[in-house]
Amino acid sequence: MSLYPKTIVADYLYSHSRFLHSCLVQCETLYQQNLGFSCVTVLFNCLENVARSAINDYESKLIVVFS
C-alpha cells in the first residue's frame, strides 16, 4: 500500500476544491490543539462531501451514498 505525503494530498485537494482543502486544514489545526472529537467531526464532514460529489448525489441519505 502506497501512502501519499500530506502536502501532495493537500495540493491535490486544493486544486479540486478550496472548501475541502480548508476543511482539511481546519481538521489538522483542531488535531494539533488536542480537540480530537471536533477533528473527527470535521474530517467525517469532509469525507461525506467528497463521497457525495463523487456520485453527484446531494439529496440521498448518507447510508445510500456509502453503499
N, C-alpha and C positions, 0 to 999 in steps of 0.2 A: 504494500500500500504506500503510495507516494503522497506526502503532505506538502502543501504549498506554503511558502513563507507568508507571514501575516501581511507584509507590505504588498505582496503581489495580489493577495485576495482583496485587500483594501483598495488598491488601484483599479482592479477589475470591477469591483462593486461601484466605485466612484464613476467609472466610465459608463456603467449601466444605469445607475440611479443614485443621484446625490442624496435623496431621502434615506435610502437603505444604508448608504455609507455613513450618514450622520447617526443612524441608529446603532451601527456597529461601533462607531467611535464613542457614543454615549454608553454603550454596554461596557466597553473597556474601561472607561472612566469610573463607572459605578463599581466595577470589579476591583479597581485599584483603591477605591475608597472603602473596601470591605462591605459593600452593600450587595451581597450575593443574591438575595431574593429579587431585588429590583433589576439586577443584571440579567437574571434568568428570564424575568418577565419581558424585558426589552428584547432579549435575544429570541424568545419564542414569538413575539410580535413580528420581528424581522423575518423569521422563518415562515410565518403564516403569509406575510406579504409576498415573499418570493414564490411560495407554492401557488398562491392564487394568481400571480402574474404568469407563472409558467403554464398553467392550464387555461388562463384567460377566463376565469370564472370568479367573480367577486360577490355573487349573491348566494351561493350554496352554503350549507352548514360546513363547519370545519371538518367534521368526520368524513364528509363526502369528498372534500378537497384532498385529504390524505389517503383516501382509499383508491 
